[in-house]
């Protein structure tokens, strides 16, 4: 799945001790097949993210940002 600037996304947690993170794509640094995105997370952090298969998906339209 590919994303564009402004898309809301959710990154699934890698363990059961963490929760999923949601955020907004601010920049597409590289397109598929090795996509990289700059994401502003709802917790205030910003990272460059290279998703593994299935780790990043579009947020539901009715979902509210995490607080």
PDB file with SEQRES, HELIX, SHEET and CRYST1 records, atoms N, CA, C and O in Angstrom:
SEQRES   1 A   67  UNK UNK UNK UNK UNK UNK UNK UNK UNK UNK UNK UNK UNK          
SEQRES   2 A   67  UNK UNK UNK UNK UNK UNK UNK UNK UNK UNK UNK UNK UNK          
SEQRES   3 A   67  UNK UNK UNK UNK UNK UNK UNK UNK UNK UNK UNK UNK UNK          
SEQRES   4 A   67  UNK UNK UNK UNK UNK UNK UNK UNK UNK UNK UNK UNK UNK          
SEQRES   5 A   67  UNK UNK UNK UNK UNK UNK UNK UNK UNK UNK UNK UNK UNK          
SEQRES   6 A   67  UNK UNK                                                      
SHEET    1 AA1 5 UNK A  46  UNK A  49  0                                        
SHEET    2 AA1 5 UNK A  36  UNK A  41 -1                                        
SHEET    3 AA1 5 UNK A  21  UNK A  30 -1                                        
SHEET    4 AA1 5 UNK A   8  UNK A  11 -1                                        
SHEET    5 AA1 5 UNK A  56  UNK A  58 -1                                        
CRYST1    1.000    1.000    1.000  90.00  90.00  90.00 P 1           1          
ATOM      1  N   UNK A   1       0.842  -1.162   0.000  1.00  0.00           N  
ATOM      2  CA  UNK A   1       0.000   0.000   0.000  1.00  0.00           C  
ATOM      3  C   UNK A   1       0.897   1.238   0.000  1.00  0.00           C  
ATOM      4  O   UNK A   1       1.898   1.288   0.715  1.00  0.00           O  
ATOM      5  N   UNK A   2       0.537   2.218  -0.793  1.00  0.00           N  
ATOM      6  CA  UNK A   2       1.290   3.469  -0.825  1.00  0.00           C  
ATOM      7  C   UNK A   2       0.439   4.600  -0.260  1.00  0.00           C  
ATOM      8  O   UNK A   2      -0.791   4.543  -0.280  1.00  0.00           O  
ATOM      9  N   UNK A   3       1.109   5.618   0.240  1.00  0.00           N  
ATOM     10  CA  UNK A   3       0.424   6.739   0.878  1.00  0.00           C  
ATOM     11  C   UNK A   3       0.891   8.041   0.261  1.00  0.00           C  
ATOM     12  O   UNK A   3       1.943   8.096  -0.375  1.00  0.00           O  
ATOM     13  N   UNK A   4       0.104   9.084   0.450  1.00  0.00           N  
ATOM     14  CA  UNK A   4       0.471  10.414  -0.035  1.00  0.00           C  
ATOM     15  C   UNK A   4       0.446  11.387   1.140  1.00  0.00           C  
ATOM     16  O   UNK A   4      -0.083  11.071   2.206  1.00  0.00           O  
ATOM     17  N   UNK A   5       1.011  12.554   0.941  1.00  0.00           N  
ATOM     18  CA  UNK A   5       1.055  13.573   1.987  1.00  0.00           C  
ATOM     19  C   UNK A   5      -0.364  13.874   2.465  1.00  0.00           C  
ATOM     20  O   UNK A   5      -1.279  14.071   1.666  1.00  0.00           O  
ATOM     21  N   UNK A   6      -0.522  13.905   3.784  1.00  0.00           N  
ATOM     22  CA  UNK A   6      -1.822  14.180   4.389  1.00  0.00           C  
ATOM     23  C   UNK A   6      -2.608  12.948   4.781  1.00  0.00           C  
ATOM     24  O   UNK A   6      -3.584  13.053   5.524  1.00  0.00           O  
ATOM     25  N   UNK A   7      -2.202  11.769   4.295  1.00  0.00           N  
ATOM     26  CA  UNK A   7      -2.907  10.536   4.659  1.00  0.00           C  
ATOM     27  C   UNK A   7      -2.723  10.233   6.139  1.00  0.00           C  
ATOM     28  O   UNK A   7      -1.637  10.417   6.689  1.00  0.00           O  
ATOM     29  N   UNK A   8      -3.784   9.771   6.774  1.00  0.00           N  
ATOM     30  CA  UNK A   8      -3.721   9.299   8.157  1.00  0.00           C  
ATOM     31  C   UNK A   8      -3.348   7.823   8.114  1.00  0.00           C  
ATOM     32  O   UNK A   8      -3.932   7.055   7.349  1.00  0.00           O  
ATOM     33  N   UNK A   9      -2.373   7.423   8.935  1.00  0.00           N  
ATOM     34  CA  UNK A   9      -1.882   6.052   8.939  1.00  0.00           C  
ATOM     35  C   UNK A   9      -1.796   5.507  10.358  1.00  0.00           C  
ATOM     36  O   UNK A   9      -1.775   6.257  11.333  1.00  0.00           O  
ATOM     37  N   UNK A  10      -1.748   4.175  10.446  1.00  0.00           N  
ATOM     38  CA  UNK A  10      -1.579   3.474  11.717  1.00  0.00           C  
ATOM     39  C   UNK A  10      -0.446   2.474  11.541  1.00  0.00           C  
ATOM     40  O   UNK A  10      -0.448   1.690  10.592  1.00  0.00           O  
ATOM     41  N   UNK A  11       0.523   2.498  12.456  1.00  0.00           N  
ATOM     42  CA  UNK A  11       1.616   1.529  12.480  1.00  0.00           C  
ATOM     43  C   UNK A  11       1.318   0.534  13.592  1.00  0.00           C  
ATOM     44  O   UNK A  11       1.200   0.912  14.758  1.00  0.00           O  
ATOM     45  N   UNK A  12       1.197  -0.722  13.231  1.00  0.00           N  
ATOM     46  CA  UNK A  12       0.907  -1.754  14.219  1.00  0.00           C  
ATOM     47  C   UNK A  12       2.101  -1.960  15.137  1.00  0.00           C  
ATOM     48  O   UNK A  12       3.248  -1.817  14.714  1.00  0.00           O  
ATOM     49  N   UNK A  13       1.837  -2.291  16.378  1.00  0.00           N  
ATOM     50  CA  UNK A  13       2.887  -2.539  17.367  1.00  0.00           C  
ATOM     51  C   UNK A  13       3.623  -3.829  17.028  1.00  0.00           C  
ATOM     52  O   UNK A  13       3.042  -4.768  16.483  1.00  0.00           O  
ATOM     53  N   UNK A  14       4.907  -3.859  17.360  1.00  0.00           N  
ATOM     54  CA  UNK A  14       5.718  -5.045  17.103  1.00  0.00           C  
ATOM     55  C   UNK A  14       5.652  -6.054  18.238  1.00  0.00           C  
ATOM     56  O   UNK A  14       6.145  -7.173  18.098  1.00  0.00           O  
ATOM     57  N   UNK A  15       5.049  -5.675  19.361  1.00  0.00           N  
ATOM     58  CA  UNK A  15       4.885  -6.599  20.478  1.00  0.00           C  
ATOM     59  C   UNK A  15       3.562  -6.310  21.171  1.00  0.00           C  
ATOM     60  O   UNK A  15       2.930  -5.281  20.929  1.00  0.00           O  
ATOM     61  N   UNK A  16       3.155  -7.223  22.030  1.00  0.00           N  
ATOM     62  CA  UNK A  16       1.891  -7.041  22.747  1.00  0.00           C  
ATOM     63  C   UNK A  16       2.014  -6.032  23.881  1.00  0.00           C  
ATOM     64  O   UNK A  16       1.010  -5.628  24.467  1.00  0.00           O  
ATOM     65  N   UNK A  17       3.242  -5.623  24.193  1.00  0.00           N  
ATOM     66  CA  UNK A  17       3.456  -4.651  25.266  1.00  0.00           C  
ATOM     67  C   UNK A  17       3.319  -3.205  24.794  1.00  0.00           C  
ATOM     68  O   UNK A  17       3.388  -2.278  25.602  1.00  0.00           O  
ATOM     69  N   UNK A  18       3.127  -3.011  23.509  1.00  0.00           N  
ATOM     70  CA  UNK A  18       2.993  -1.661  22.946  1.00  0.00           C  
ATOM     71  C   UNK A  18       1.658  -1.534  22.233  1.00  0.00           C  
ATOM     72  O   UNK A  18       1.041  -2.521  21.835  1.00  0.00           O  
ATOM     73  N   UNK A  19       1.237  -0.295  22.085  1.00  0.00           N  
ATOM     74  CA  UNK A  19      -0.003  -0.037  21.346  1.00  0.00           C  
ATOM     75  C   UNK A  19       0.352   0.457  19.944  1.00  0.00           C  
ATOM     76  O   UNK A  19       1.472   0.901  19.693  1.00  0.00           O  
ATOM     77  N   UNK A  20      -0.610   0.374  19.046  1.00  0.00           N  
ATOM     78  CA  UNK A  20      -0.413   0.886  17.693  1.00  0.00           C  
ATOM     79  C   UNK A  20      -0.245   2.405  17.748  1.00  0.00           C  
ATOM     80  O   UNK A  20      -0.774   3.059  18.647  1.00  0.00           O  
ATOM     81  N   UNK A  21       0.492   2.962  16.783  1.00  0.00           N  
ATOM     82  CA  UNK A  21       0.695   4.415  16.701  1.00  0.00           C  
ATOM     83  C   UNK A  21      -0.053   4.937  15.483  1.00  0.00           C  
ATOM     84  O   UNK A  21      -0.072   4.294  14.434  1.00  0.00           O  
ATOM     85  N   UNK A  22      -0.665   6.099  15.628  1.00  0.00           N  
ATOM     86  CA  UNK A  22      -1.311   6.718  14.473  1.00  0.00           C  
ATOM     87  C   UNK A  22      -0.690   8.083  14.232  1.00  0.00           C  
ATOM     88  O   UNK A  22      -0.202   8.736  15.155  1.00  0.00           O  
ATOM     89  N   UNK A  23      -0.718   8.499  12.970  1.00  0.00           N  
ATOM     90  CA  UNK A  23      -0.119   9.774  12.614  1.00  0.00           C  
ATOM     91  C   UNK A  23      -0.509  10.201  11.213  1.00  0.00           C  
ATOM     92  O   UNK A  23      -1.393   9.617  10.585  1.00  0.00           O  
ATOM     93  N   UNK A  24       0.171  11.235  10.738  1.00  0.00           N  
ATOM     94  CA  UNK A  24      -0.115  11.821   9.432  1.00  0.00           C  
ATOM     95  C   UNK A  24       1.154  11.848   8.592  1.00  0.00           C  
ATOM     96  O   UNK A  24       2.208  12.265   9.073  1.00  0.00           O  
ATOM     97  N   UNK A  25       1.062  11.408   7.341  1.00  0.00           N  
ATOM     98  CA  UNK A  25       2.200  11.447   6.427  1.00  0.00           C  
ATOM     99  C   UNK A  25       2.482  12.904   6.068  1.00  0.00           C  
ATOM    100  O   UNK A  25       1.609  13.590   5.536  1.00  0.00           O  
ATOM    101  N   UNK A  26       3.695  13.381   6.354  1.00  0.00           N  
ATOM    102  CA  UNK A  26       4.080  14.766   6.055  1.00  0.00           C  
ATOM    103  C   UNK A  26       4.936  14.872   4.800  1.00  0.00           C  
ATOM    104  O   UNK A  26       4.979  15.922   4.159  1.00  0.00           O  
ATOM    105  N   UNK A  27       5.631  13.761   4.445  1.00  0.00           N  
ATOM    106  CA  UNK A  27       6.492  13.795   3.265  1.00  0.00           C  
ATOM    107  C   UNK A  27       6.698  12.371   2.768  1.00  0.00           C  
ATOM    108  O   UNK A  27       6.870  11.451   3.568  1.00  0.00           O  
ATOM    109  N   UNK A  28       6.683  12.187   1.458  1.00  0.00           N  
ATOM    110  CA  UNK A  28       7.023  10.908   0.846  1.00  0.00           C  
ATOM    111  C   UNK A  28       8.466  11.042   0.381  1.00  0.00           C  
ATOM    112  O   UNK A  28       8.762  11.792  -0.549  1.00  0.00           O  
ATOM    113  N   UNK A  29       9.363  10.307   1.037  1.00  0.00           N  
ATOM    114  CA  UNK A  29      10.788  10.410   0.737  1.00  0.00           C  
ATOM    115  C   UNK A  29      11.208   9.481  -0.390  1.00  0.00           C  
ATOM    116  O   UNK A  29      12.136   9.785  -1.139  1.00  0.00           O  
ATOM    117  N   UNK A  30      10.525   8.352  -0.509  1.00  0.00           N  
ATOM    118  CA  UNK A  30      10.825   7.386  -1.563  1.00  0.00           C  
ATOM    119  C   UNK A  30       9.562   6.593  -1.838  1.00  0.00           C  
ATOM    120  O   UNK A  30       8.817   6.251  -0.920  1.00  0.00           O  
ATOM    121  N   UNK A  31       9.329   6.304  -3.106  1.00  0.00           N  
ATOM    122  CA  UNK A  31       8.157   5.533  -3.519  1.00  0.00           C  
ATOM    123  C   UNK A  31       8.438   4.036  -3.394  1.00  0.00           C  
ATOM    124  O   UNK A  31       9.561   3.627  -3.098  1.00  0.00           O  
ATOM    125  N   UNK A  32       7.403   3.225  -3.624  1.00  0.00           N  
ATOM    126  CA  UNK A  32       7.513   1.773  -3.616  1.00  0.00           C  
ATOM    127  C   UNK A  32       8.560   1.346  -4.641  1.00  0.00           C  
ATOM    128  O   UNK A  32       8.757   2.086  -5.605  1.00  0.00           O  
ATOM    129  N   UNK A  33       9.237   0.224  -4.511  1.00  0.00           N  
ATOM    130  CA  UNK A  33       8.921  -0.855  -3.580  1.00  0.00           C  
ATOM    131  C   UNK A  33       9.521  -0.681  -2.184  1.00  0.00           C  
ATOM    132  O   UNK A  33       9.131  -1.404  -1.268  1.00  0.00           O  
ATOM    133  N   UNK A  34      10.440   0.239  -1.994  1.00  0.00           N  
ATOM    134  CA  UNK A  34      11.037   0.455  -0.664  1.00  0.00           C  
ATOM    135  C   UNK A  34      10.618   1.837  -0.167  1.00  0.00           C  
ATOM    136  O   UNK A  34      11.460   2.716   0.021  1.00  0.00           O  
ATOM    137  N   UNK A  35       9.342   2.021   0.040  1.00  0.00           N  
ATOM    138  CA  UNK A  35       8.793   3.331   0.403  1.00  0.00           C  
ATOM    139  C   UNK A  35       9.334   3.820   1.742  1.00  0.00           C  
ATOM    140  O   UNK A  35       9.591   3.035   2.655  1.00  0.00           O  
ATOM    141  N   UNK A  36       9.500   5.140   1.831  1.00  0.00           N  
ATOM    142  CA  UNK A  36       9.903   5.790   3.086  1.00  0.00           C  
ATOM    143  C   UNK A  36       9.053   7.035   3.245  1.00  0.00           C  
ATOM    144  O   UNK A  36       8.840   7.789   2.295  1.00  0.00           O  
ATOM    145  N   UNK A  37       8.572   7.235   4.461  1.00  0.00           N  
ATOM    146  CA  UNK A  37       7.683   8.351   4.744  1.00  0.00           C  
ATOM    147  C   UNK A  37       8.156   9.106   5.977  1.00  0.00           C  
ATOM    148  O   UNK A  37       8.650   8.502   6.929  1.00  0.00           O  
ATOM    149  N   UNK A  38       8.004  10.431   5.961  1.00  0.00           N  
ATOM    150  CA  UNK A  38       8.176  11.218   7.180  1.00  0.00           C  
ATOM    151  C   UNK A  38       6.783  11.328   7.781  1.00  0.00           C  
ATOM    152  O   UNK A  38       5.864  11.840   7.143  1.00  0.00           O  
ATOM    153  N   UNK A  39       6.631  10.846   9.010  1.00  0.00           N  
ATOM    154  CA  UNK A  39       5.322  10.794   9.657  1.00  0.00           C  
ATOM    155  C   UNK A  39       5.355  11.596  10.946  1.00  0.00           C  
ATOM    156  O   UNK A  39       6.261  11.447  11.766  1.00  0.00           O  
ATOM    157  N   UNK A  40       4.352  12.450  11.113  1.00  0.00           N  
ATOM    158  CA  UNK A  40       4.138  13.156  12.373  1.00  0.00           C  
ATOM    159  C   UNK A  40       3.148  12.324  13.174  1.00  0.00           C  
ATOM    160  O   UNK A  40       1.975  12.222  12.815  1.00  0.00           O  
ATOM    161  N   UNK A  41       3.629  11.730  14.265  1.00  0.00           N  
ATOM    162  CA  UNK A  41       2.786  10.872  15.089  1.00  0.00           C  
ATOM    163  C   UNK A  41       1.921  11.716  16.016  1.00  0.00           C  
ATOM    164  O   UNK A  41       2.279  12.841  16.363  1.00  0.00           O  
ATOM    165  N   UNK A  42       0.791  11.166  16.407  1.00  0.00           N  
ATOM    166  CA  UNK A  42      -0.141  11.875  17.282  1.00  0.00           C  
ATOM    167  C   UNK A  42       0.445  12.165  18.663  1.00  0.00           C  
ATOM    168  O   UNK A  42      -0.059  13.028  19.381  1.00  0.00           O  
ATOM    169  N   UNK A  43       1.512  11.445  19.040  1.00  0.00           N  
ATOM    170  CA  UNK A  43       2.133  11.685  20.350  1.00  0.00           C  
ATOM    171  C   UNK A  43       3.129  12.846  20.320  1.00  0.00           C  
ATOM    172  O   UNK A  43       3.785  13.123  21.324  1.00  0.00           O  
ATOM    173  N   UNK A  44       3.247  13.531  19.168  1.00  0.00           N  
ATOM    174  CA  UNK A  44       4.120  14.685  19.053  1.00  0.00           C  
ATOM    175  C   UNK A  44       5.476  14.401  18.431  1.00  0.00           C  
ATOM    176  O   UNK A  44       6.208  15.337  18.111  1.00  0.00           O  
ATOM    177  N   UNK A  45       5.829  13.137  18.252  1.00  0.00           N  
ATOM    178  CA  UNK A  45       7.101  12.780  17.643  1.00  0.00           C  
ATOM    179  C   UNK A  45       6.976  12.768  16.122  1.00  0.00           C  
ATOM    180  O   UNK A  45       5.877  12.663  15.577  1.00  0.00           O  
ATOM    181  N   UNK A  46       8.113  12.876  15.450  1.00  0.00           N  
ATOM    182  CA  UNK A  46       8.175  12.804  13.995  1.00  0.00           C  
ATOM    183  C   UNK A  46       9.310  11.863  13.638  1.00  0.00           C  
ATOM    184  O   UNK A  46      10.402  11.975  14.194  1.00  0.00           O  
ATOM    185  N   UNK A  47       9.068  10.930  12.711  1.00  0.00           N  
ATOM    186  CA  UNK A  47      10.104   9.983  12.318  1.00  0.00           C  
ATOM    187  C   UNK A  47      10.057   9.728  10.823  1.00  0.00           C  
ATOM    188  O   UNK A  47       9.054   9.980  10.155  1.00  0.00           O  
ATOM    189  N   UNK A  48      11.187   9.214  10.314  1.00  0.00           N  
ATOM    190  CA  UNK A  48      11.219   8.670   8.962  1.00  0.00           C  
ATOM    191  C   UNK A  48      10.919   7.191   9.129  1.00  0.00           C  
ATOM    192  O   UNK A  48      11.590   6.499   9.895  1.00  0.00           O  
ATOM    193  N   UNK A  49       9.922   6.710   8.422  1.00  0.00           N  
ATOM    194  CA  UNK A  49       9.415   5.357   8.637  1.00  0.00           C  
ATOM    195  C   UNK A  49       9.504   4.561   7.344  1.00  0.00           C  
ATOM    196  O   UNK A  49       9.025   5.003   6.299  1.00  0.00           O  
ATOM    197  N   UNK A  50      10.116   3.392   7.421  1.00  0.00           N  
ATOM    198  CA  UNK A  50      10.159   2.447   6.313  1.00  0.00           C  
ATOM    199  C   UNK A  50       9.350   1.236   6.752  1.00  0.00           C  
ATOM    200  O   UNK A  50       9.852   0.405   7.510  1.00  0.00           O  
ATOM    201  N   UNK A  51       8.107   1.119   6.292  1.00  0.00           N  
ATOM    202  CA  UNK A  51       7.243   0.060   6.801  1.00  0.00           C  
ATOM    203  C   UNK A  51       7.628  -1.331   6.307  1.00  0.00           C  
ATOM    204  O   UNK A  51       7.995  -1.515   5.147  1.00  0.00           O  
ATOM    205  N   UNK A  52       7.538  -2.301   7.208  1.00  0.00           N  
ATOM    206  CA  UNK A  52       7.666  -3.704   6.839  1.00  0.00           C  
ATOM    207  C   UNK A  52       6.318  -4.144   6.275  1.00  0.00           C  
ATOM    208  O   UNK A  52       5.320  -3.436   6.416  1.00  0.00           O  
ATOM    209  N   UNK A  53       6.291  -5.287   5.653  1.00  0.00           N  
ATOM    210  CA  UNK A  53       5.063  -5.778   5.032  1.00  0.00           C  
ATOM    211  C   UNK A  53       3.908  -5.799   6.025  1.00  0.00           C  
ATOM    212  O   UNK A  53       3.970  -6.491   7.041  1.00  0.00           O  
ATOM    213  N   UNK A  54       2.867  -5.049   5.734  1.00  0.00           N  
ATOM    214  CA  UNK A  54       1.669  -5.047   6.557  1.00  0.00           C  
ATOM    215  C   UNK A  54       1.742  -4.242   7.834  1.00  0.00           C  
ATOM    216  O   UNK A  54       0.771  -4.210   8.589  1.00  0.00           O  
ATOM    217  N   UNK A  55       2.871  -3.583   8.104  1.00  0.00           N  
ATOM    218  CA  UNK A  55       3.037  -2.873   9.373  1.00  0.00           C  
ATOM    219  C   UNK A  55       2.361  -1.507   9.391  1.00  0.00           C  
ATOM    220  O   UNK A  55       2.042  -0.992  10.463  1.00  0.00           O  
ATOM    221  N   UNK A  56       2.139  -0.916   8.222  1.00  0.00           N  
ATOM    222  CA  UNK A  56       1.543   0.416   8.140  1.00  0.00           C  
ATOM    223  C   UNK A  56       0.304   0.337   7.270  1.00  0.00           C  
ATOM    224  O   UNK A  56       0.350  -0.186   6.156  1.00  0.00           O  
ATOM    225  N   UNK A  57      -0.794   0.851   7.773  1.00  0.00           N  
ATOM    226  CA  UNK A  57      -2.019   0.836   6.971  1.00  0.00           C  
ATOM    227  C   UNK A  57      -2.789   2.128   7.165  1.00  0.00           C  
ATOM    228  O   UNK A  57      -2.526   2.893   8.093  1.00  0.00           O  
ATOM    229  N   UNK A  58      -3.735   2.356   6.286  1.00  0.00           N  
ATOM    230  CA  UNK A  58      -4.542   3.575   6.348  1.00  0.00           C  
ATOM    231  C   UNK A  58      -5.416   3.551   7.589  1.00  0.00           C  
ATOM    232  O   UNK A  58      -5.968   2.514   7.957  1.00  0.00           O  
ATOM    233  N   UNK A  59      -5.535   4.710   8.231  1.00  0.00           N  
ATOM    234  CA  UNK A  59      -6.411   4.825   9.401  1.00  0.00           C  
ATOM    235  C   UNK A  59      -7.855   4.818   8.933  1.00  0.00           C  
ATOM    236  O   UNK A  59      -8.162   5.272   7.831  1.00  0.00           O  
ATOM    237  N   UNK A  60      -8.722   4.311   9.760  1.00  0.00           N  
ATOM    238  CA  UNK A  60     -10.154   4.348   9.444  1.00  0.00           C  
ATOM    239  C   UNK A  60     -10.606   5.791   9.372  1.00  0.00           C  
ATOM    240  O   UNK A  60     -10.121   6.636  10.124  1.00  0.00           O  
ATOM    241  N   UNK A  61     -11.519   6.074   8.484  1.00  0.00           N  
ATOM    242  CA  UNK A  61     -12.014   7.440   8.303  1.00  0.00           C  
ATOM    243  C   UNK A  61     -12.690   7.981   9.556  1.00  0.00           C  
ATOM    244  O   UNK A  61     -12.648   9.185   9.809  1.00  0.00           O  
ATOM    245  N   UNK A  62     -13.316   7.102  10.348  1.00  0.00           N  
ATOM    246  CA  UNK A  62     -14.048   7.551  11.533  1.00  0.00           C  
ATOM    247  C   UNK A  62     -13.187   7.561  12.798  1.00  0.00           C  
ATOM    248  O   UNK A  62     -13.681   7.871  13.882  1.00  0.00           O  
ATOM    249  N   UNK A  63     -11.898   7.222  12.660  1.00  0.00           N  
ATOM    250  CA  UNK A  63     -11.013   7.169  13.830  1.00  0.00           C  
ATOM    251  C   UNK A  63     -10.580   8.573  14.235  1.00  0.00           C  
ATOM    252  O   UNK A  63     -10.297   9.417  13.385  1.00  0.00           O  
ATOM    253  N   UNK A  64     -10.534   8.810  15.541  1.00  0.00           N  
ATOM    254  CA  UNK A  64     -10.062  10.086  16.067  1.00  0.00           C  
ATOM    255  C   UNK A  64      -8.591   9.953  16.431  1.00  0.00           C  
ATOM    256  O   UNK A  64      -8.145   8.857  16.770  1.00  0.00           O  
ATOM    257  N   UNK A  65      -7.823  11.042  16.371  1.00  0.00           N  
ATOM    258  CA  UNK A  65      -6.414  10.989  16.769  1.00  0.00           C  
ATOM    259  C   UNK A  65      -6.271  10.558  18.228  1.00  0.00           C  
ATOM    260  O   UNK A  65      -7.113  10.873  19.070  1.00  0.00           O  
ATOM    261  N   UNK A  66      -5.184   9.829  18.509  1.00  0.00           N  
ATOM    262  CA  UNK A  66      -4.909   9.411  19.887  1.00  0.00           C  
ATOM    263  C   UNK A  66      -4.586  10.627  20.728  1.00  0.00           C  
ATOM    264  O   UNK A  66      -4.062  11.617  20.218  1.00  0.00           O  
ATOM    265  N   UNK A  67      -4.889  10.563  21.988  1.00  0.00           N  
ATOM    266  CA  UNK A  67      -4.605  11.681  22.891  1.00  0.00           C  
ATOM    267  C   UNK A  67      -3.569  11.275  23.902  1.00  0.00           C  
ATOM    268  O   UNK A  67      -3.191  12.078  24.755  1.00  0.00           O  
TER     269      UNK A  67                                                      
END                                                                             
